[in-house]
Amino acid sequence: MPVYDYKCKDHGVFFELATLEEHDKPCACPQCGLPSARVIMIAPEILAMAPERRKAFQTNEKAQHEPIVSTNKTRSVSKADGGCGCSDHKKKNSKLMYTAQGDKFFPSMRPWMISH
């Protein structure tokens, strides 16, 4: 059985075990016996969290259940932009050359790197 939080108007918050069928019904306060309504407690670290971080958590939570699927229709990006949509790509001149045997060769670029 799950544990639910309840709040007595005189004695404050307490928790009790309850069945799923009784989750929305009031529970008797253990000190005075008065019926107390169920409350949903928010963790204190959520309230003190920076707004940017809270927004990131909300975005991640939404993405878990509603992932954004990338298709040609959902992105309006031309091939000239580089494909990612940021339009911040500059066409770089490649220094790639090939040897007579067909191996790749990058003059003056990372001579320690072995090409495949």
N, C-alpha and C positions, 0 to 999 in steps of 0.2 A: 504494500500500500504506500502511496506517495505521502510525503510530508507537506502540509500546507501552512502558510502563515496567516494568523488571525490577529485582530487588534481589538482589545477591550478598551472602551472609552475611559475607564478608570485606571487600569493596570498596564496598559500598553500592549506591545506585540508579544505573542506567544505562538508556538507551533504545535500542531497535532497531526497524527496519522488519520487519514480519511480514505474511504473507498472512492473510486472514480465517479460512482453515482452520486456521492454526497459532496463532491468538490465545490459546488456552488451554494451549499446550505451553511447557515451560521453554526458555529461551534461554541459550546459553553466554556466560559473563562474558567481556568483551573482554580483561581483564587476566590472569585465571587459567584460563579455559576451563571452569570448573565450571558445571553446569546451575543456572540461577537462575530462581526462580518469578516470574511476572508479578504486579505489584502495581498497585493503583489509587491514584493520588496524589490527595490533597485539597488544593486550593489554599489557601495560608496565610491569605488574606484571609477565607475562609469560616470558619475556626476562630476568628479574632479578631473576627468580626462580632458586633454586639450581638444578643442573643437575639430582640428584637422585630423587628429587620430580617430576621434569618434566617427567622423565622416568616412574615413578609410575603412573602419570596421563595418559600417552600414553598407558601403559599396561591396565589400567582400561577402557579406551575408546575403545581399541581394544576388550577386553573381553566382553564389552557390546554388540557388534555386532557379534563377533565370539567366543562364549564361548567354552572353552575346555571341552570336554565330557570325563569322565573317564570310560574306558572300560578295560577289560582284555587285549585286543590287544594294547591299547595305553600305558599301564603301564607294564613294565617288572619287576614285583616284585614277589618274591616268598613268600609263607606264612611264612617262617622262618624269614623274615626281619621284620615282624610286620605289613605288609600290606600298609605302607605309602611310602615306597621307600627310606627312608633316611638311612637305614641300620645302624642305631645308637641305636637300641633297644637291651637291654640286658634282657634275660629271668629272671624275678624276681621270687624268691621262694615265693609262696603264703602262708600266715599264716592263711588262711581260714580253719576253723574247723566247724563241725556241732555238735549240741547238740543231745541228745537222742530223743528229740521231732522233730528234723529236722530243727531247726532254725540255721541260720548262726552265727558263733562266731569267732571274731578276737581277740585272746589273745594279750594283750599289744599293741593293735593298736586302737586308738580312742575309748576309752570305752564310751564316751558320745554319739557316733553315733548309731542311731537305725537302724538296718538292716531291709530289707524287703524281 
